[in-house]
Amino acid sequence: MARTVRFHELGGPGVLRLEEVEMGEPGPGELAIRVDAIGLNRAESLFRSGHYIEPVKEFPARLGAEAAGVVEAVGAGVTGFEAGVAVSVVPAFSMNDYGVYGERAIVPAAAVVRRAEGIDAVAGAAVWMSHVTAYGALVEVGGMRPGDTVVVTAASSSVGLAAIQVANRTGATPIATTRTRAKAGRLLQAGAAEVIVTGEEDVVAGVLGVTRGRGAEFVFDAVAGPGVVDLAKVVAPGGTLIAYGALSGEVTPYPGFVLGMPALNMRTYTLHETTRDPERLRRAAAYVMSGLRTGAFEPVVDRVFGLDEIAEAHRYLEAGTQFGKIVVAVGH
């Protein structure tokens, strides 16, 4: 038996329950892990409330796709792992099939990577979703190169901060946007070359001013909604606007038709484009691991909750005031 977070109906953070659940043994292609830390992601809030791209298929339902822990048991056909190995779980599966919110979890071995030496459980649960999202969109799919400029919206999120690190490691120039000046200084400390405060400044004028009218080769957007019309105006000819989130909650227009900009490329991106493709995930893991070893990548953790504070942690996640990652430390 293991304490496990489940929910029996859709709703707010209050529907989350910490229950004793029989875990069973890992099947073919699976690992059983002791969970030491869990990385919280907005996808889990959306899944819990019924607003995710994938609906909940049955109740009680589980949550969570990113964690760090230690292998306890290995299922048939799994190679490269043994009991006692420190690992991280990468979001690479449906939460209808697996969930890592709990003291123990069974997960597909294909979604597990060995934890880099010197990376503790909290950091190991805070790096993979963010950095693989940024790498997958900007490097694997987008082909970002040295000398490029990338505008990063919602830059104080864990993915936004990871995108700043990925851009700097690539030799690109990250321009961060944030709604208020409160986080501007921290974004500069985190590696942003420039910060545009959208509540005070015009994003179009700001980006075009920084780039001397050229615009940015990439816009990496977590917000979507009507704001993409202005973001499209700052994309350099032949550049790409990548929408990976929809924080605005509003309908997103296609700005190419509105503005008559045939050189604009616009696409959506989801993490599973990388994590569910074995070759892409292999390259992403190598990229992130090397960044961790050299110190180029460092997860930014805003706050750590205990497992019995999971509802409070979700409320904090939904408030959207964090700078970096929210982590739940099991046994905290």
N, C-alpha and C positions, 0 to 999 in steps of 0.2 A: 504494500500500500504506500502511496505517496500523496502528499498534499498537492492538489492540482486545481488550477483556476478554470472554472467552466461557467457557462451561462445557459439558462433554460428558456430565455425569451430575448427578443431584441429590445434594446433600450439604451439608456445612459449608463454611466459607470456603475451605478447602483445595482445593476443586474449581475455583476460579477460575483461569483461565489467561490470560496476556497474549500474544497471538498477532498475527502480521502478517496482515492481511486486506485483500483487494482491495475498495475501497469502491464503485467504479462512479460513475455520474453520477445526479443527482437526476431522478426521473421527473416526470410532470405533478402539480402540486400539492405538490411537495416542494422542500426546500432542502438543500444540502450546507453544513455548517458546520465550521469548525475549532473544536474543543472546547478551551476554556481552563480550565474548572472544572466539576466535577460535584457535584451535591447528592445525598448518600446518604439513602435512605429505607428504613424498615422493610419496605415492600412488596418491595423487591429481595431482602432476606434471605429473606423468605417464598417468593418466586418461585424463588430458587436452591435452596431446601431442599424444595420441593414442597408447601408449606403455604399458598400464596396462594389467593385466591378464584378465580384463573384458572390452570389447569395449564400446564406447559410442553408445547408441541405437538411440537417436534422439536429435536434436537441436531445440531451445537453451537448453544447458545442464547446470546442476548445479554442485557444488563441495562441498566437505567438509563432514567429518563424526565425527569430535571431537570438542566439544564446551562446554562452561559453560554459564549459564544464569538463568533465572527465569521463572517458569511455568506461562503462561498467561491463558490457557484454556485447559480443559480436555475432551477428546473424550469419546464416549459411551463405557462402559465396562471396563474403566481404574480405578483401585483402587490403593491406596497408594500415590497418588499425588493430590495436590490441588493448586489453583492459589496462587502465592506468594512464593512457595517453591523454594529454590536455588538448582539447579541441575547441573549435568554434563552429556553430551551426549557421549556415548562410541561407537566407530566404530563397528557397528553390522548390517549394512545394505548396500545395493548397492547404489552407487551414481547415478545410473540410476533411483532410486526411490525417494531418499531424498538427500538434501544438506543443510549444515548449514552455508555456506558463505553468511552472510547477517545480517540485523538487527533483523529479526525474522525468525523462521523456524518451520515447522511441522515435527515431528519425531515420530517413533514408541516408545511407552512407554517402550517396552522391551529393548530398547537401552539406557535408562535413569536411572541414579542413583542419589540419594540424595547427595548433596555436604556435605562433612565432615565439621563440625564446625571449624571455623578458617581458612578455605581454601578460598581464594578470587577467583575471576573469572579467572584471568590469570593463577594461579596455577591449578585451577579446569579444565582448558582447556589443561594443559600441562602434566598431569600425567597418564591419562587412557590408551592411545594407547601404550605408552612406557612400563609402568609397567605391564599391562596385557599381552603384548607380551612376556616380559621377564619371568613373572610368568608362563604363559601358556606353553611356550616351555620348560623351565628348571625344573619347579616343577610339574605342572599338567601332562604334557606329558613325560618329561624326568625323573622325580622322583629324582631330585637332593637332596642329603643328606648332613648333617654335615660331614666335613672332605673331601668332594669332591673338586676337582679343576676344574675351568671353565676358558677357554681362550675366551676372548671377543674381537672380531675384530671390527674395526670402533668404538672404545670404547667411543669416544667423541660425538657420536650421542646421541639423547635422549634415544633410546632403549639401547644402549651400557651402558650409565650411569645408567639406571634403572637396567640392568642386574648386574652391580657391587653392587648396593644396595640390590637386591634380593639375590645375593650370600652371601653377608655379613650377612643379616638377617637370612639366612638358616644355617649359620655356615660353608659355603664353602669358598674357596679361589679364588678370582677373579684375573686373570692375564690379563691385558689390552694390546692390540696392537694398535699402532698408526703409521702413515706414517712418521711423522717428530717429532723432539724433542720438538717443540714449545708447544705441549699440554701435555707433559709427566708429568710435575710438577703438573698441574691441575688435571690430572687423579689420581695421588697419593693422592692429597688432597680430591678427590671425593671418595676415599675408595679402590682404586686398591691396591692389595698387592705388585704387581710388574708391571712394564711397559716395554714392548718390542717395541723399535722403529724399525719398519720393514725396513725403508730406510737405517738404519745403522747396524742392527743386523740380524743374521740368526734366524728366528722364531723357527726352530726345535731345534737348539742348546740352544736357550734361554729358551724355555719351559722345555726341558728335563733337563737342568741345574737347574732350579728352583725346579722342582719336583724330583730331584735326580734320573732321569732316568725312573721314573714310568710313566710319561705322565699325561694328564688331562682326567678326567672322561667325561668332556664335552668340546666341542668347539662350541661356539655360534657365527655363522658367518653371517655377513651382506654383504660380498663382493662376494663370489662364484668365478667362473672362474677358471683359471689354478692354483690359489693359494691353492685350496683345496687339491692338491696333497701333499704339504708340511704340511698343517694343519692335514691331515690324519696321518702323521708320528708322531704327538704328542698326539694322542688319546691313552689312556691307554687301555689295553686289556679289551674288553667288553664295552668300552666307546662309546659315541655317538657324531657324528658331526652333528649339527643341522644348516641347511642353511635357514635363514629367509629373506634374501635379495639377490640382484644381482647387487651390485653397480659397479662391474667391467664391466658389459655389455658384457662379453665374455662367450663363451661356457664353461660349467662346466663339466669336466670329472668325471667319477665315479672311485675314486682312489682305491677301493678294488681290481679291476681287474688289475690295473696298478702295485700295490704294493704287491699283494698276501697277503692281511691282512684279513683273515676270521673273526677275532674278531671285526672288525670295523663295527659299525652300522652307517648308514647315512640316514638322512631323511630331508625333507623340513618341514617348519612350516609356517602357515599363521594365523594371528590374529583371523580370523573368525572361526577357529577351536574351539576357546574358547568363543568368543562373541556371536556366533549364536547357542550355546548349552546352554539352560537355566540353567542346573545344574552346568556346568563348569563356566558360567558367575557368578552365585551366589557365588561360592567358590572364584573366582577371586576377586569379589567386596569385599567380607569379608576380604580377604587377604590384598588387597590394602588399604582398609579403616583402618584396624588395624595398618598397617605400617604408614599411615599418622597420626593417633592419637598418636602413640608413638614417632614419629619423625624419625623412621627408614627410611621412604621414604620421599624424598623432591624433587619435580621436579626442574630441572635446566633449567632456561629460559635464552637463549642467547640474544634475542632481541625482542622487541615489536614494531609492525607496526600498523598503522591505517588502517581502512577498505578501504579508498580511496588510500592506498598505496599497494593494493593487488598484482599488477603486480610486483612492486619492491620487495615485500616480496617473491614472487615466484622466482625471479631472484636470490635473496640471498639464498634461499633454494637450488637452483640448483648449486650454486657455491661450496657448500659443505664445507665451512670454519667454520661453526658454532660449538659452544661447548654447546650442549644441544638443547633445544626446541625453535622453532620460533613461536611466538604467535601474532595474530592480535587482538587488543583491539577495539571493536566496539565503536565508539564515542571518540576514542583516539585523 
